[in-house]
Amino acid sequence: MANSQKPTDLGTSNHQSAKGQLFVVATPIGNLEDITQRALSVLSSVDIIAAEDTRHTNKLLSHFSIKAKVIAVHDHNEKQKASELLDWLDQGLNVALVSDAGTPLISDPGYAVVNLCREKGAKVSPIPGACAAIAAVSCSGLATDRFQFIGFTPAKSKARQEFFIDAYNSGMTSIMYESTHRIMASLDDLKLALGDEQKVVLAKELTKSFETFFSGTVVELIDFLTEDTARQKGEIVLMLPGKQADKNAIPPEAIKLIQLLQAEMPLKKACGIAADYLDLKKNALYKAMLELE
């Protein structure tokens, strides 16, 4: 095992603890220079590294000359391994949890481990770093005041179309992952769900040699990927802008109030009262109500 250090030695706690600590460690999504000094320190110091794919992680550790005990914790065994990891923490061992790339648990394994550790009172600390979703949206040109990460798109066509509609109707930027073998089918479903002119941003191979961003309509993106099928390969992030609220739309409560008032007075007067009560513009209400009628 690597040299065992308590949490205070790793700069993450101000008091000694008999129990070990779980570190959720972000690793590079492509460019190895993106690893943080703190991540290197933790990976060099913990007793055990729980990795999604030991072969992949061992290559990373070898690059930085880190020798450590690495065990596999992935989608198929993490529920069973979670209890084992908790036992090690109880014994005073420190454990690092890593995925193949980026931040663990973000559409990667680790939820069962972290959830059990939290439930049992074990200390869990993040070692922040690269995340494909955040890296992509930061350079997308889409609004980032409100956004949501919604994981991988569904496997079935109908479910994907509903997925895209829900994402658009959320009113915020949506970030999702897609696989290379499904990207074209997904874009066909996006076109069916939201139309040929729906704007979409694709980011792929972030931080790598063939990093690509494409922003345009879904039809333009389909054409771009069809021109050269090599463009369909790699780690893909798709992003959609949310539906913009209609500034001229009448709030449902205004319509209801005006309809109630119309039983006792003319439409124009009812609109005036509703506008004063709800702090809306009288002329806009009146015009909208005439269109509704």
C-alpha positions as CSV (number, residue, x, y, z in Angstrom):
1,M,0.0,0.0,0.0
2,A,1.0,3.6,-0.4
3,N,2.1,5.7,2.5
4,S,-0.9,6.1,4.8
5,Q,-1.7,9.7,5.8
6,K,-4.5,10.9,7.9
7,P,-6.9,13.6,6.5
8,T,-5.0,16.4,8.2
9,D,-1.9,15.5,6.3
10,L,-3.8,16.0,3.0
11,G,-5.0,19.4,4.0
12,T,-8.7,18.6,4.1
13,S,-9.4,18.5,7.9
14,N,-8.4,20.4,11.0
15,H,-8.6,17.6,13.4
16,Q,-7.2,14.0,13.6
17,S,-9.6,11.2,13.1
18,A,-9.3,7.5,13.9
19,K,-11.3,6.7,10.7
20,G,-10.2,7.1,7.2
21,Q,-11.5,9.4,4.6
22,L,-13.0,9.0,1.1
23,F,-11.8,11.4,-1.5
24,V,-13.8,11.9,-4.7
25,V,-11.0,12.8,-7.1
26,A,-11.5,14.4,-10.5
27,T,-9.0,13.4,-13.2
28,P,-8.3,14.8,-16.6
29,I,-10.9,14.4,-19.4
30,G,-8.1,14.3,-22.1
31,N,-5.1,16.6,-21.5
32,L,-3.1,15.1,-18.6
33,E,-1.8,18.6,-17.7
34,D,-5.3,19.4,-16.4
35,I,-4.8,17.2,-13.3
36,T,-4.5,19.4,-10.2
37,Q,-1.6,19.4,-7.7
38,R,-4.1,18.4,-5.0
39,A,-5.3,15.4,-7.0
40,L,-1.7,14.2,-7.4
41,S,-1.1,14.7,-3.7
42,V,-4.1,12.7,-2.7
43,L,-3.6,9.9,-5.2
44,S,0.0,9.6,-4.0
45,S,-1.0,9.5,-0.3
46,V,-4.1,7.3,0.0
47,D,-4.0,3.7,0.9
48,I,-6.4,2.5,-1.8
49,I,-7.6,3.9,-5.1
50,A,-11.1,2.7,-6.2
51,A,-11.2,3.0,-10.0
52,E,-13.9,2.5,-12.7
53,D,-11.3,0.8,-14.9
54,T,-8.1,-0.3,-13.2
55,R,-6.2,-0.5,-16.6
56,H,-7.2,3.1,-17.5
57,T,-6.3,4.4,-14.0
58,N,-3.0,2.6,-13.9
59,K,-1.9,4.3,-17.1
60,L,-2.7,7.7,-15.5
61,L,-0.8,6.7,-12.3
62,S,2.1,5.4,-14.3
63,H,2.4,8.7,-16.2
64,F,2.8,10.6,-12.9
65,S,5.0,7.8,-11.3
66,I,2.4,7.1,-8.6
67,K,2.4,3.6,-7.1
68,A,-0.8,2.6,-5.3
69,K,-3.1,-0.3,-4.7
70,V,-5.9,0.0,-7.2
71,I,-9.2,-1.9,-7.1
72,A,-12.1,-2.0,-9.5
73,V,-15.3,-0.3,-8.5
74,H,-17.7,0.0,-11.4
75,D,-21.4,-0.1,-12.4
76,H,-21.5,-3.9,-12.0
77,N,-19.9,-4.3,-8.6
78,E,-20.1,-1.0,-6.7
79,K,-23.0,-1.9,-4.5
80,Q,-21.0,-4.9,-3.2
81,K,-17.8,-2.9,-3.0
82,A,-19.4,0.0,-1.1
83,S,-19.5,-2.0,2.1
84,E,-15.9,-3.2,1.6
85,L,-14.7,0.4,1.2
86,L,-16.6,1.5,4.2
87,D,-14.9,-1.2,6.3
88,W,-11.5,0.1,5.1
89,L,-12.5,3.6,6.2
90,D,-13.5,2.2,9.6
91,Q,-10.0,0.7,9.8
92,G,-8.5,4.1,9.3
93,L,-7.5,3.7,5.7
94,N,-7.9,6.6,3.2
95,V,-9.5,5.8,-0.1
96,A,-9.6,7.8,-3.4
97,L,-12.5,7.2,-5.8
98,V,-11.8,8.0,-9.5
99,S,-13.6,7.4,-12.8
100,D,-12.0,6.9,-16.2
101,A,-12.1,10.7,-16.8
102,G,-13.5,13.8,-15.2
103,T,-15.4,14.0,-12.0
104,P,-16.8,10.8,-10.5
105,L,-20.6,10.3,-10.3
106,I,-21.3,12.7,-13.1
107,S,-22.8,10.0,-15.4
108,D,-20.1,7.7,-13.9
109,P,-20.1,5.1,-11.1
110,G,-19.7,6.0,-7.5
111,Y,-23.2,6.9,-6.2
112,A,-23.6,3.7,-4.2
113,V,-20.2,4.2,-2.5
114,V,-20.7,7.9,-1.6
115,N,-24.3,7.4,-0.6
116,L,-23.4,4.6,1.9
117,C,-20.5,6.5,3.3
118,R,-22.7,9.6,3.9
119,E,-25.4,7.4,5.5
120,K,-22.8,5.8,7.9
121,G,-21.2,9.1,8.8
122,A,-17.9,8.6,7.0
123,K,-16.1,11.8,5.8
124,V,-16.3,12.3,2.1
125,S,-14.3,15.2,0.5
126,P,-14.3,16.4,-3.2
127,I,-11.0,17.0,-4.9
128,P,-12.3,19.2,-7.7
129,G,-11.1,19.3,-11.3
130,A,-12.1,18.6,-14.9
131,C,-15.7,17.9,-15.8
132,A,-16.7,17.6,-19.5
133,A,-20.2,19.0,-18.9
134,I,-19.0,22.2,-17.3
135,A,-16.0,22.6,-19.7
136,A,-18.4,22.3,-22.6
137,V,-21.1,24.7,-21.5
138,S,-18.5,27.3,-20.5
139,C,-17.4,27.6,-24.1
140,S,-20.8,26.9,-25.8
141,G,-22.1,30.4,-26.1
142,L,-25.3,29.4,-24.5
143,A,-26.8,31.0,-21.4
144,T,-25.2,29.8,-18.2
145,D,-27.2,31.7,-15.6
146,R,-29.4,28.7,-15.4
147,F,-28.5,25.3,-16.8
148,Q,-29.1,21.6,-16.1
149,F,-27.1,18.5,-16.7
150,I,-29.4,15.6,-17.7
151,G,-26.9,12.7,-18.3
152,F,-27.0,10.4,-21.3
153,T,-29.8,10.5,-23.8
154,P,-32.2,7.5,-23.7
155,A,-31.6,4.5,-25.9
156,K,-35.1,4.4,-27.5
157,S,-36.2,6.8,-30.1
158,K,-39.6,7.8,-28.6
159,A,-38.0,8.3,-25.2
160,R,-35.3,10.4,-26.7
161,Q,-37.8,12.7,-28.5
162,E,-39.7,13.2,-25.2
163,F,-36.3,13.8,-23.5
164,F,-35.5,16.6,-25.9
165,I,-38.9,18.2,-25.6
166,D,-38.7,18.2,-21.8
167,A,-35.2,19.6,-22.0
168,Y,-36.3,22.5,-24.2
169,N,-39.4,23.2,-22.2
170,S,-37.3,23.5,-19.0
171,G,-36.5,27.0,-20.2
172,M,-32.8,26.6,-19.3
173,T,-29.7,25.4,-21.1
174,S,-29.5,21.6,-21.1
175,I,-26.3,19.6,-21.2
176,M,-26.2,15.9,-22.1
177,Y,-23.8,13.2,-23.1
178,E,-24.1,11.1,-26.2
179,S,-22.2,8.1,-27.6
180,T,-20.6,7.9,-31.0
181,H,-22.7,5.0,-32.2
182,R,-25.9,6.8,-31.4
183,I,-25.2,10.4,-32.2
184,M,-26.8,10.5,-35.7
185,A,-30.0,8.7,-34.5
186,S,-30.2,11.2,-31.6
187,L,-30.0,14.1,-33.9
188,D,-32.7,12.7,-36.2
189,D,-34.9,12.4,-33.1
190,L,-34.0,15.9,-32.0
191,K,-35.1,17.2,-35.5
192,L,-38.4,15.3,-35.2
193,A,-39.0,16.6,-31.7
194,L,-38.1,20.2,-32.1
195,G,-37.8,20.9,-35.8
196,D,-35.1,21.5,-38.4
197,E,-34.2,24.9,-37.1
198,Q,-33.6,23.9,-33.5
199,K,-30.3,25.3,-32.3
200,V,-27.9,22.9,-30.9
201,V,-24.2,23.0,-29.8
202,L,-21.9,20.0,-30.0
203,A,-18.6,19.7,-28.2
204,K,-16.4,16.7,-28.5
205,E,-12.9,15.5,-27.6
206,L,-12.5,18.3,-25.2
207,T,-8.9,19.2,-24.2
208,K,-7.6,16.6,-26.8
209,S,-5.9,17.2,-30.2
210,F,-9.2,17.0,-32.1
211,E,-11.3,19.2,-29.8
212,T,-14.3,20.4,-31.7
213,F,-17.2,22.8,-31.1
214,F,-20.1,23.2,-33.6
215,S,-23.0,25.6,-33.1
216,G,-25.9,25.7,-35.5
217,T,-29.3,24.2,-36.4
218,V,-29.8,20.5,-36.0
219,V,-29.9,20.1,-39.8
220,E,-26.6,22.0,-40.1
221,L,-25.0,19.7,-37.4
222,I,-26.3,16.6,-39.2
223,D,-24.7,17.8,-42.4
224,F,-21.4,18.6,-40.7
225,L,-21.2,15.2,-39.1
226,T,-22.2,13.4,-42.4
227,E,-19.6,15.2,-44.5
228,D,-16.9,13.4,-42.6
229,T,-17.9,10.4,-40.5
230,A,-14.7,10.7,-38.5
231,R,-16.4,13.8,-36.9
232,Q,-19.0,11.4,-35.3
233,K,-16.3,9.8,-33.2
234,G,-15.0,10.7,-29.7
235,E,-16.5,11.8,-26.4
236,I,-19.6,13.9,-27.2
237,V,-21.4,16.6,-25.3
238,L,-24.7,18.0,-26.7
239,M,-26.2,21.2,-25.5
240,L,-29.6,22.8,-26.1
241,P,-30.9,26.3,-25.3
242,G,-34.1,26.4,-23.3
243,K,-37.4,27.7,-24.6
244,Q,-37.7,31.4,-24.1
245,A,-40.6,32.8,-22.2
246,D,-43.1,34.8,-24.3
247,K,-42.9,38.3,-22.8
248,N,-46.3,39.2,-24.3
249,A,-48.1,36.1,-22.9
250,I,-50.9,36.8,-20.5
251,P,-50.5,35.1,-17.1
252,P,-53.3,32.5,-16.6
253,E,-54.4,34.3,-13.4
254,A,-54.9,37.5,-15.5
255,I,-57.2,35.7,-18.0
256,K,-59.2,34.2,-15.2
257,L,-59.7,37.5,-13.4
258,I,-60.7,39.3,-16.6
259,Q,-63.2,36.7,-17.5
260,L,-64.7,37.0,-14.0
261,L,-64.9,40.8,-14.2
262,Q,-66.4,40.7,-17.7
263,A,-69.6,39.4,-16.2
264,E,-70.1,42.8,-14.6
265,M,-68.4,45.2,-16.9
266,P,-67.0,45.8,-20.4
267,L,-63.7,44.1,-21.5
268,K,-61.7,47.3,-21.5
269,K,-62.6,48.2,-18.0
270,A,-62.0,44.6,-16.8
271,C,-58.5,44.7,-18.4
272,G,-57.8,48.0,-16.6
273,I,-58.7,46.6,-13.2
274,A,-56.7,43.4,-13.8
275,A,-53.7,45.4,-15.0
276,D,-53.8,47.5,-11.8
277,Y,-54.2,44.5,-9.6
278,L,-51.5,42.3,-11.2
279,D,-49.1,45.1,-12.1
280,L,-49.4,44.5,-15.9
281,K,-49.9,46.7,-18.9
282,K,-53.5,47.5,-19.6
283,N,-53.1,47.9,-23.4
284,A,-51.2,44.7,-23.7
285,L,-53.9,42.8,-21.7
286,Y,-56.7,44.3,-23.8
287,K,-55.0,43.5,-27.1
288,A,-54.2,39.9,-26.0
289,M,-57.8,39.4,-24.8
290,L,-59.2,40.6,-28.1
291,E,-57.0,38.1,-29.9
292,L,-58.1,35.3,-27.6
293,E,-61.8,36.2,-28.4
